[in-house]
Amino acid sequence: MTMGRIVMGTLLAGLISSSIPVLAADGGQRGASASAYQHASDEAVFTRIGDWFATLGKSGFEKDSVLAQRRAARVTTRTQRAIEHQASHAEHGLREAGKGLPKGLDRMTGQ
């Protein structure tokens, strides 16, 4: 009985501690923290492997051209995602501001 409680306690502690990194963003939001995004680079392992396969068997100039196109495509994708993210946050902020608007108008008009 005591051994079972120790095992269950250990498992519970493991589950709780494994969920903490999910809430690493500011304000307890899901996702990575701002410093993680700050230190992320375009030279990730998956990017380098994909670039290596894309340039396999190509000459110097052709290889540089392919790498430049792939980098430009990644920058474009990253920029589009950032714009979409900002737009969704702006819409959410407007919705939240709009929810309190009727209450404020009622107070101002005395109704």
N, C-alpha and C positions, 0 to 999 in steps of 0.2 A: 504494500500500500504506500509506504513512504517512498520507495524507489519510483513508483508510478507518478507520484506527485513531483518528484525531482525532474523526471523526464519531461512531463507535461510543462512544468515551469520553464525548463530550458528551451523547449520548442516554442512556447509562447513568447519568451524573451527574444528568441531569434526572429520570429515573425514580426514583432514590434520594431526591432532594430533594423530589419530589412526594409520597412516601409518609410523610414525617416528620410532617405535620400530622394524619394519621390516628392517630398515637400521641401526641397532645397531652395526653391525660388523665394523671392522677397514676399513677405506677407503671407507665407504659408501656401502660396499658389503652387499648382503642379508644374513640373518642368525643372529645367536646370537653372542655376543661379546666374546672375548677370556676369559674374567673373568667369564662369564656365564658357559662356558665349564669347567673352572678351579674349580668352586664350585659345579658342578654337581657330584652326587655320585651314587654308585651302590645301594643305599638304597632308591630309589625312591618309591613312593606309589604303582605304578603299579607292580614294581618288588616284593615288599613285599607281595602284594595281591596274585600274581601268585605263589610265594614261599609258602604262607600259604595254598593255595589250593593244591599244589603239595605234601605238607607234612601232609595234613589232615589225621588223623588216623594212622600215622606211629609212630614207637617206636623211642627212642633216637638215636641209632646208624644209623638206616635206614634214619631217618630224616636228620641227619648230612651228610650222604652220598648223599642224593638227593640234599641238599642245595649246597654241594661242586660241584657236577656235573653241576648244573644250573649256579653257579658262573663261573666255568671254561668255560662253553659254552658262557656265556655273554662276558667274557674276550676275547675269541677266535673271536667272532663276531666283537667286538669293534676293535681288532687288525687288522682283515681283512679289515674292513671299513677304518681304518686309512691308511693302506698300499695302498688300492685302491685310496684313496683321494690323497696321496702323488704322486702316479704314474700319476694320471690325471693332477696334477699340474706340474709335470716334463714334461709330453708330451706337455702341453700347453706352457710352457716356451721354449721348444725346437722349437715348431712351430713358436712362436713369434721371436725367435732368427734367425730361418731359413728364415723368411720373408725378413729381412734386409740383408741377406748374399749376394744375387746377386748384390745388389747395392754396397756393400763394395768391392766385387771382381772386379766390373767394374772400380771403382775408383783406385784400386791397380794396375790393368793392363793397365790403361789409355785408356780404351775404352769408 
